[in-house]
Amino acid sequence: MALSTTLFRFPPIPLQQFHHTSSTKRLLYPRISPQFPKMPLTAKALPNPVPGFRGAVSEAIALIQSSPATWKSALLNNFLIFIAGAPILVSGLSLSGIAAAFLLGTLTWRAFGSPGFLLVATYFVIGTAATKVKMAQKEAQGVAEKRKGRRGPGSVIGSSAAGCVCAFLSIYGVGGEAFLQLWQLGFVASFCTKLSDTVSSEIGKAYGKTTYLVTTLKIVPRGTEGAVSAEGTSAGLLASILLAFVGCLMGQIDAVEAVICVVAAQIANLGESFIGAALQGKEGFRWLNNDVVNVINISMGSILAILIQKILRGF
């Protein structure tokens, strides 16, 4: 034990020797070369992508919430909603129909914001649900919509043409401030008319006990062009009331205008039934298919609502 202590014991070295030797000074206190200056770790030295990402998110949120709507905000909102609602869209529309509906949704949001978009979405959901009612029975009777009720671009355009016209008139301020509310009224009335027509037709084909041809009041089979039933007519009336209520709830129209939309829708649908019974499919009117009749129908509903409003409030 004593031997090991002796071998590994070193005599103390005075500290002054280190301070008086230049080599040890260099060892203890190395000089930093000016070629490699000391660089502090600051925020500027290290790239940080987080602020840029946050800025993009903030910009997107601001775009979504922008009011009044712009084409960019309409496109972004519509895209996000279409992604979220893809399962519902696929069940009610073909791929080309979805493309047409996307254009309609973007235009609607640009013209009337989220309230207008919600109105169209409500129309689509209720109309699709009515089309799916007793689908197997309708197919067996040969009166069901094609492609299991999945509608194409012609049906989308035929159902929204009048509403699109009102949207463009509103966007570009045709007629000035005095007409902006009228274009919005015409927009709501057009979709109330089309929803009433769709629901009355689909519920009539599914549940109508007795179906009458509107021009002669003769009993005809379900699904006959121009035919009406008590069950279908009642369901169509309720559907137009519901959609007009949604428009009123969203602040697009007031209570009086909601009543105007419902009345205009019923008159337009009656007129559409007369056109279907008297002209559709007849010689010389082969061009008058369902899509064309739909355009005439919703145009009548939209124009009637605007005219009734002007009459009530004076020209």
C-alpha positions as CSV (number, residue, x, y, z in Angstrom):
1,M,0.0,0.0,0.0
2,A,2.9,2.4,0.9
3,L,4.6,1.5,-2.4
4,S,1.6,2.4,-4.5
5,T,1.1,5.6,-2.7
6,T,4.7,6.5,-3.3
7,L,4.6,5.7,-7.0
8,F,1.4,7.6,-7.8
9,R,2.0,10.6,-5.5
10,F,3.1,13.7,-7.4
11,P,4.7,16.7,-5.8
12,P,2.6,19.9,-5.9
13,I,3.5,22.3,-8.7
14,P,3.4,25.9,-7.9
15,L,0.5,27.7,-9.7
16,Q,2.8,30.6,-10.6
17,Q,4.7,28.4,-13.1
18,F,1.6,28.2,-15.3
19,H,1.3,31.9,-15.4
20,H,4.9,32.5,-16.3
21,T,5.1,30.0,-19.2
22,S,3.8,31.3,-22.5
23,S,3.0,27.8,-23.8
24,T,0.9,27.0,-20.8
25,K,-0.9,30.3,-21.3
26,R,-1.8,29.3,-24.8
27,L,-2.9,26.0,-23.4
28,L,-5.1,27.4,-20.6
29,Y,-6.3,30.4,-22.5
30,P,-6.4,29.6,-26.2
31,R,-6.7,32.5,-28.6
32,I,-9.8,32.6,-30.8
33,S,-8.8,33.1,-34.4
34,P,-10.4,36.1,-36.0
35,Q,-11.2,33.9,-39.0
36,F,-13.8,32.1,-36.9
37,P,-15.5,34.7,-34.8
38,K,-17.8,33.6,-32.0
39,M,-21.4,33.5,-33.3
40,P,-24.2,33.9,-30.8
41,L,-27.2,31.6,-31.2
42,T,-29.9,34.1,-32.0
43,A,-33.3,33.8,-33.8
44,K,-31.8,35.4,-36.9
45,A,-29.0,32.7,-37.2
46,L,-31.5,29.8,-37.4
47,P,-34.3,29.7,-39.9
48,N,-37.8,29.2,-38.3
49,P,-40.6,28.2,-40.7
50,V,-43.3,28.4,-38.0
51,P,-44.1,32.2,-38.4
52,G,-44.6,31.7,-42.1
53,F,-46.9,28.8,-41.6
54,R,-48.9,30.7,-39.0
55,G,-49.1,33.6,-41.3
56,A,-50.6,31.4,-44.1
57,V,-53.1,29.9,-41.7
58,S,-54.1,33.4,-40.4
59,E,-54.5,34.6,-44.0
60,A,-56.6,31.6,-44.9
61,I,-58.9,32.1,-41.8
62,A,-59.2,35.8,-42.7
63,L,-60.1,34.8,-46.3
64,I,-62.8,32.4,-45.1
65,Q,-64.3,35.0,-42.8
66,S,-64.2,37.9,-45.2
67,S,-67.3,39.8,-45.6
68,P,-68.6,40.7,-48.1
69,A,-67.4,37.6,-49.9
70,T,-64.9,37.8,-52.7
71,W,-64.2,35.3,-55.5
72,K,-61.2,33.9,-53.6
73,S,-63.1,33.5,-50.3
74,A,-66.1,31.9,-52.2
75,L,-63.7,29.5,-53.9
76,L,-61.9,28.5,-50.7
77,N,-65.1,28.1,-48.6
78,N,-66.8,26.1,-51.3
79,F,-63.8,23.8,-51.7
80,L,-63.6,23.1,-48.0
81,I,-67.3,22.4,-47.8
82,F,-67.3,20.1,-50.8
83,I,-64.4,18.1,-49.3
84,A,-66.3,17.7,-46.0
85,G,-69.6,16.9,-47.8
86,A,-68.2,14.6,-50.4
87,P,-70.2,11.5,-49.3
88,I,-73.5,13.3,-49.6
89,L,-72.6,14.9,-53.0
90,V,-71.6,11.5,-54.5
91,S,-74.9,10.0,-53.4
92,G,-76.9,12.7,-55.1
93,L,-74.8,13.7,-58.1
94,S,-72.7,12.2,-60.9
95,L,-69.1,13.4,-61.2
96,S,-70.0,15.9,-63.9
97,G,-72.9,17.0,-61.8
98,I,-70.6,17.6,-58.8
99,A,-68.4,19.8,-61.1
100,A,-71.5,21.8,-62.1
101,A,-72.6,22.1,-58.5
102,F,-69.1,23.3,-57.5
103,L,-69.5,26.2,-59.9
104,L,-73.0,26.9,-58.6
105,G,-71.8,26.9,-55.0
106,T,-68.9,29.3,-55.7
107,L,-71.2,31.7,-57.5
108,T,-73.8,31.5,-54.8
109,W,-71.2,32.2,-52.0
110,R,-69.8,35.1,-54.0
111,A,-73.2,36.7,-54.5
112,F,-75.0,35.9,-51.2
113,G,-72.4,34.6,-48.8
114,S,-72.9,31.7,-46.4
115,P,-76.7,32.3,-46.1
116,G,-77.2,31.8,-49.8
117,F,-74.9,28.7,-49.8
118,L,-76.8,27.2,-46.9
119,L,-80.1,27.7,-48.7
120,V,-78.8,25.8,-51.8
121,A,-77.4,23.1,-49.5
122,T,-80.7,22.7,-47.8
123,Y,-82.4,22.4,-51.1
124,F,-80.0,19.8,-52.3
125,V,-80.2,17.7,-49.1
126,I,-84.1,17.7,-49.0
127,G,-84.4,17.1,-52.8
128,T,-81.9,14.2,-52.7
129,A,-83.7,12.6,-49.8
130,A,-87.1,12.9,-51.6
131,T,-85.6,11.4,-54.7
132,K,-84.3,8.3,-52.7
133,V,-87.7,7.6,-51.1
134,K,-89.0,4.2,-52.3
135,M,-86.4,4.1,-55.0
136,A,-86.9,0.3,-55.6
137,Q,-90.7,0.8,-56.1
138,K,-90.1,3.7,-58.5
139,E,-87.6,1.7,-60.5
140,A,-90.0,-1.2,-60.7
141,Q,-92.7,1.1,-62.0
142,G,-90.3,2.8,-64.4
143,V,-90.7,6.3,-63.0
144,A,-87.5,6.6,-61.0
145,E,-84.8,9.1,-61.9
146,K,-81.8,7.7,-63.9
147,R,-78.6,6.6,-62.2
148,K,-80.3,5.8,-58.9
149,G,-81.3,9.5,-58.6
150,R,-77.8,10.8,-59.1
151,R,-78.4,13.9,-61.2
152,G,-76.1,15.2,-63.9
153,P,-75.0,18.7,-65.0
154,G,-78.1,19.2,-67.1
155,S,-80.3,18.7,-64.0
156,V,-78.0,21.0,-61.9
157,I,-78.2,23.8,-64.5
158,G,-81.9,23.3,-65.1
159,S,-82.5,23.6,-61.4
160,S,-80.3,26.6,-60.8
161,A,-80.4,28.7,-64.0
162,A,-82.7,31.4,-62.6
163,G,-80.8,31.5,-59.3
164,C,-77.5,31.9,-61.2
165,V,-79.0,34.8,-63.2
166,C,-80.1,36.5,-59.9
167,A,-76.7,35.9,-58.4
168,F,-74.9,37.6,-61.4
169,L,-77.3,40.5,-61.3
170,S,-76.6,40.9,-57.6
171,I,-72.8,40.7,-57.9
172,Y,-72.6,43.3,-60.6
173,G,-75.2,45.6,-58.9
174,V,-77.6,45.7,-61.8
175,G,-80.4,48.1,-61.0
176,G,-78.5,49.6,-58.1
177,E,-79.3,49.4,-54.4
178,A,-83.1,49.3,-55.0
179,F,-82.8,46.0,-56.9
180,L,-80.3,44.1,-54.7
181,Q,-83.1,42.8,-52.4
182,L,-85.2,41.9,-55.4
183,W,-82.4,39.7,-56.9
184,Q,-82.0,38.0,-53.6
185,L,-85.8,37.4,-53.4
186,G,-85.7,36.0,-56.9
187,F,-82.9,33.7,-55.9
188,V,-84.7,32.3,-52.9
189,A,-88.0,31.9,-54.9
190,S,-86.3,30.0,-57.7
191,F,-85.0,27.3,-55.2
192,C,-88.3,27.2,-53.3
193,T,-90.0,26.6,-56.7
194,K,-87.6,23.8,-57.7
195,L,-87.7,22.1,-54.3
196,S,-91.5,22.2,-54.3
197,D,-91.5,20.7,-57.8
198,T,-89.0,17.9,-56.9
199,V,-90.6,16.9,-53.6
200,S,-94.2,16.9,-55.0
201,S,-93.1,14.8,-58.0
202,E,-91.0,12.3,-56.0
203,I,-93.5,11.9,-53.1
204,G,-96.4,11.7,-55.5
205,K,-94.7,8.9,-57.4
206,A,-94.0,7.1,-54.1
207,Y,-97.2,7.7,-52.1
208,G,-99.8,9.2,-54.5
209,K,-103.0,7.1,-54.3
210,T,-104.8,8.9,-57.1
211,T,-103.0,10.9,-59.8
212,Y,-104.9,13.3,-62.0
213,L,-103.8,14.9,-65.3
214,V,-103.9,18.6,-64.6
215,T,-105.4,19.6,-68.0
216,T,-108.3,17.1,-68.0
217,L,-108.5,15.9,-64.4
218,K,-108.5,12.3,-65.7
219,I,-106.9,9.6,-63.6
220,V,-103.5,8.7,-65.0
221,P,-100.6,6.4,-63.8
222,R,-98.0,7.8,-61.4
223,G,-95.2,9.5,-63.1
224,T,-97.2,10.8,-66.0
225,E,-96.0,14.2,-67.2
226,G,-98.3,16.9,-65.9
227,A,-100.0,14.7,-63.4
228,V,-100.7,15.8,-59.8
229,S,-101.7,14.1,-56.6
230,A,-102.9,15.3,-53.2
231,E,-100.0,13.7,-51.4
232,G,-97.4,15.1,-53.8
233,T,-98.9,18.6,-53.8
234,S,-99.1,18.7,-50.0
235,A,-95.5,17.6,-49.7
236,G,-94.3,20.1,-52.2
237,L,-96.1,22.9,-50.4
238,L,-94.5,21.9,-47.1
239,A,-91.1,21.8,-48.8
240,S,-91.4,25.3,-50.2
241,I,-92.5,26.6,-46.8
242,L,-89.5,25.0,-45.1
243,L,-87.0,26.4,-47.6
244,A,-88.6,29.9,-47.4
245,F,-88.3,29.6,-43.6
246,V,-84.6,28.9,-44.0
247,G,-84.2,31.9,-46.2
248,C,-86.0,34.0,-43.6
249,L,-84.0,32.6,-40.8
250,M,-80.8,33.4,-42.6
251,G,-81.9,37.0,-43.1
252,Q,-82.1,36.7,-46.9
253,I,-85.8,37.5,-47.0
254,D,-88.4,38.8,-44.5
255,A,-91.6,37.1,-43.4
256,V,-93.7,38.7,-46.1
257,E,-91.2,37.8,-48.8
258,A,-91.2,34.2,-47.5
259,V,-94.9,34.0,-48.1
260,I,-94.4,35.5,-51.6
261,C,-91.8,32.8,-52.4
262,V,-94.3,30.0,-51.3
263,V,-97.1,31.5,-53.4
264,A,-94.9,32.1,-56.4
265,A,-93.6,28.5,-56.2
266,Q,-97.1,27.0,-56.2
267,I,-98.3,29.1,-59.1
268,A,-95.1,28.2,-61.1
269,N,-95.5,24.5,-60.4
270,L,-99.0,24.6,-61.5
271,G,-97.9,26.2,-64.8
272,E,-95.1,23.7,-65.1
273,S,-97.7,20.9,-64.8
274,F,-99.8,22.4,-67.6
275,I,-96.7,22.7,-69.8
276,G,-95.8,19.1,-69.1
277,A,-99.3,17.8,-69.8
278,A,-100.0,19.9,-72.9
279,L,-96.6,20.2,-74.7
280,Q,-93.8,18.0,-73.3
281,G,-93.0,15.1,-75.5
282,K,-95.6,16.2,-78.1
283,E,-94.9,16.5,-81.8
284,G,-92.9,19.7,-82.5
285,F,-91.9,20.0,-78.9
286,R,-89.3,17.2,-78.6
287,W,-86.8,19.7,-77.4
288,L,-88.9,20.4,-74.4
289,N,-87.3,17.8,-72.1
290,N,-87.2,17.8,-68.3
291,D,-84.2,20.2,-68.0
292,V,-85.8,22.8,-70.3
293,V,-89.1,22.5,-68.4
294,N,-87.2,23.0,-65.1
295,V,-85.6,26.2,-66.4
296,I,-89.0,27.5,-67.4
297,N,-90.5,26.5,-64.0
298,I,-87.9,28.1,-61.8
299,S,-87.8,31.2,-64.0
300,M,-91.5,31.6,-63.6
301,G,-91.2,31.2,-59.8
302,S,-88.4,33.8,-59.6
303,I,-90.1,36.4,-61.9
304,L,-93.5,36.0,-60.2
305,A,-91.9,36.6,-56.8
306,I,-90.2,39.8,-58.0
307,L,-93.4,41.0,-59.7
308,I,-95.6,40.3,-56.6
309,Q,-93.1,42.1,-54.4
310,K,-93.1,45.1,-56.8
311,I,-96.9,45.2,-56.9
312,L,-97.2,45.0,-53.1
313,R,-94.6,47.8,-52.5
314,G,-95.4,49.8,-55.5
315,F,-93.3,50.4,-58.6
